[in-house]
Amino acid sequence: FALRAIDQCSAVRSPIATQLLQQRDGTHTFTPAQEKSAERRVRDACSSASQRCALHTMRVVALLCLAHASALGRKKSNGPSVKVSATLAVDKKVVGKADALYKKRTAQSCDAAANIYEAELERTGYADAELLLKAADAVNTAMRIRTNSNTITIDGTVETPANKAVWKKDGQRAYDLAAKGLKASSKIDARALGIRFDAFMFSCSHKSLVKQALTGTGTAYKKMGEELQSKHPRHDGDVGSAVLACFYHVAPWPVGSPKKAIQNARKAVQRGGATLRNLYYVAVISYGQKDYATAAEFFKRAIKASPGSPSEADFADFMKSESKR
């Protein structure tokens, strides 16, 4: 019945759509009042016995008129398409509450912040790029604190069963949020790339990055690090060079390279500053290459150094402790 009624009323759609087009506002959207008006006009136009439609059919035909008006507008102006309903606005008070929790920077407070961000994203349709990145960053930070950022040590890595469980639980969650955030962003900056890199690293770590160094995962990891290194050399203490140093240090032959490892570690110090993390990486890599004099020097410097960013501070105590061994 609905299809027959729509077909019978097709003759009235064009003039009504033309009138609607003239009433469309500058944002190319229709208000609820305009939608009701369209429904009323269709009902009046289809008042004859042969074209009388049920109420729910009238709503369908009214929406067809709106769509017709949208098509007419696009043909005429090449402007943006009509949106019948706007995306829900993000609640700033809710986001502010999550921001305050995130600033406490504990694993538990970041968990709570991430949950609030994600609940707001679900309510508003996962369309806000900044909120997506905040959610990913909060999940990343909680993992970084709990697992000491999957950093390197003189013994190798911190890829323990307990840490792998954390990465398996939340790594892909963080990466999905970060990837959506970058896709929704009009401009990709260093912060966004850094959040995506951390999320990718954690998402892969539960299967061991060392074991995946020779696979497509290792290639993607290196490519993301190189992008940060080339485009944003001063972001987070030249984190691009720092992560590449770690990659070349732990990766097996033929990808691993002691020469590239120490070169990138020293580059991070030169370009990103003598921060705790950067000095610690030079020390650990030098130790692994049996350059014990350089390792001792940089461990001593690391003990006295300060974190260069909040992300370094998340695992600063661990690096200090390792430097004192």
SVG drawing of the C-alpha trace seen along z (x, -y; Angstrom):
<svg xmlns="http://www.w3.org/2000/svg" viewBox="-12 -31 96 45">
<polyline fill="none" stroke="black" stroke-width="0.4" points="0.0,0.0 2.8,-2.4 4.6,-1.9 1.3,-2.5 0.6,-5.6 4.0,-7.0 3.7,-6.3 0.3,-8.0 1.7,-11.1 4.8,-11.3 3.2,-14.1 3.1,-16.4 6.7,-15.9 8.4,-18.2 6.4,-21.5 6.6,-20.9 10.3,-20.2 10.9,-23.4 9.1,-25.4 11.1,-23.6 14.3,-24.5 13.4,-28.1 13.0,-27.9 16.2,-26.0 18.5,-27.8 22.2,-28.7 23.5,-25.6 21.6,-23.3 19.6,-21.6 15.8,-21.4 14.4,-22.1 11.9,-19.8 9.2,-22.4 10.1,-22.4 9.9,-18.6 6.4,-18.7 5.4,-21.4 6.5,-19.1 4.4,-16.3 1.4,-18.6 1.7,-19.8 1.9,-16.3 -1.2,-15.3 -3.1,-18.3 -1.9,-17.6 -2.9,-14.0 -6.4,-14.7 -8.4,-13.0 -9.8,-9.6 -7.6,-7.9 -4.4,-9.4 -5.3,-9.4 -2.3,-8.0 -1.9,-6.6 0.0,-8.9 3.1,-6.9 3.1,-6.9 2.8,-10.7 6.0,-10.9 7.8,-8.8 6.5,-11.0 7.5,-14.1 11.0,-12.8 11.1,-12.1 10.2,-15.8 13.1,-16.8 15.4,-14.5 14.1,-15.9 14.8,-19.4 18.3,-18.3 18.9,-17.0 17.6,-20.2 19.8,-22.3 22.9,-20.3 22.2,-20.6 21.7,-24.3 24.5,-25.3 27.0,-22.4 26.8,-23.1 27.0,-20.6 24.3,-18.0 21.2,-18.4 21.4,-16.9 18.0,-16.0 19.3,-15.7 22.4,-17.4 25.1,-15.6 24.6,-15.9 26.8,-18.4 29.4,-17.2 28.5,-18.1 31.4,-20.3 30.6,-19.7 30.9,-16.0 34.1,-16.3 35.4,-18.7 34.8,-16.1 36.8,-13.6 39.6,-16.1 40.0,-16.7 40.3,-13.0 42.9,-12.6 45.0,-15.4 45.4,-13.4 47.4,-11.0 47.0,-7.8 46.1,-4.5 42.7,-4.5 41.9,-8.1 42.8,-7.7 40.6,-4.6 37.7,-6.6 38.4,-9.5 38.5,-7.1 35.1,-5.6 33.5,-9.0 35.0,-10.1 33.8,-6.9 30.3,-7.2 30.0,-10.7 31.3,-9.5 28.7,-6.8 26.0,-9.4 27.1,-11.8 27.9,-9.3 31.7,-9.0 32.1,-12.1 34.2,-14.4 37.9,-14.1 39.2,-15.8 37.1,-13.6 38.2,-10.5 41.9,-11.4 41.3,-12.3 39.8,-8.9 42.7,-7.1 45.2,-9.2 43.6,-8.3 43.7,-4.6 47.3,-4.9 48.3,-6.7 46.7,-4.1 48.6,-1.4 51.9,-3.4 51.7,-3.8 50.8,-0.1 53.4,1.4 56.3,-1.2 55.6,-2.1 56.9,1.2 60.4,-0.3 63.8,1.3 66.0,2.4 69.5,3.9 67.8,7.2 65.8,6.7 62.1,5.6 59.3,5.5 57.1,7.9 55.9,9.9 52.7,12.0 51.1,9.4 51.9,6.5 50.8,8.5 47.5,9.0 47.1,5.2 48.0,4.6 45.7,7.3 42.8,5.9 43.2,2.2 45.7,1.9 43.3,2.4 40.7,0.3 43.1,-2.6 44.2,-2.1 40.6,-2.0 39.9,-5.3 43.1,-7.0 42.5,-5.8 39.0,-7.2 40.3,-10.4 42.8,-10.9 40.3,-10.1 37.9,-12.7 40.5,-15.4 40.8,-18.2 44.4,-18.7 46.9,-16.0 49.3,-17.4 52.2,-15.9 50.0,-15.1 47.6,-13.1 50.4,-11.1 52.0,-10.5 48.7,-9.2 48.2,-6.9 51.8,-5.6 51.5,-4.7 48.2,-3.0 49.6,-1.0 52.6,0.0 50.5,1.2 48.0,2.9 50.8,5.1 52.8,5.6 50.7,8.4 52.1,10.6 55.7,9.3 57.0,6.5 60.4,8.2 58.8,11.3 56.9,9.1 59.8,6.9 60.3,8.8 56.6,8.7 54.3,6.1 53.7,5.0 57.4,4.1 57.3,2.2 54.3,0.2 55.9,-0.5 59.1,-1.8 57.1,-3.9 55.1,-5.6 58.3,-6.3 60.0,-7.8 57.0,-10.0 57.2,-11.5 61.0,-11.8 60.9,-13.7 57.8,-15.8 57.9,-16.6 61.5,-16.3 60.9,-18.3 57.6,-16.7 57.9,-14.9 61.6,-15.2 62.0,-13.8 60.0,-10.7 60.3,-9.6 64.1,-9.1 63.7,-7.6 61.3,-4.9 63.4,-4.1 66.4,-3.7 64.5,-1.1 63.2,0.7 66.7,1.1 68.1,2.2 65.6,5.1 64.8,6.1 66.5,9.3 68.8,9.4 68.4,8.3 66.2,5.5 68.0,4.8 71.0,2.5 73.3,1.6 74.6,-1.3 71.1,-2.7 70.1,-2.1 72.8,-4.3 72.6,-6.9 68.9,-7.4 69.3,-7.4 71.9,-10.2 69.8,-12.1 67.0,-12.1 69.3,-13.8 70.6,-16.3 67.2,-17.3 64.8,-16.6 67.1,-17.4 68.8,-15.6 65.6,-14.3 65.4,-11.4 64.1,-9.0 66.6,-10.1 69.6,-9.7 68.3,-6.4 68.0,-5.0 71.5,-6.0 72.7,-4.2 70.7,-1.0 71.7,-0.7 75.4,-1.4 75.3,1.3 73.8,3.7 76.7,2.9 79.2,3.5 80.2,-0.2 80.1,-0.2 81.9,-3.5 79.3,-5.4 76.5,-3.4 77.8,-4.3 78.1,-8.0 74.5,-8.2 73.0,-6.2 74.4,-8.7 73.1,-11.6 69.7,-9.9 69.4,-9.6 69.8,-13.4 67.7,-14.3 64.0,-15.2 61.3,-13.9 60.8,-16.0 57.1,-15.5 54.1,-14.1 54.4,-10.8 58.0,-10.4 56.9,-11.2 54.4,-8.2 57.3,-5.8 60.1,-8.0 60.4,-6.1 61.0,-2.9 63.8,-4.5 65.4,-6.0 65.3,-2.7 66.8,-0.9 69.5,-3.5 70.6,-2.9 71.2,0.9"/>
</svg>
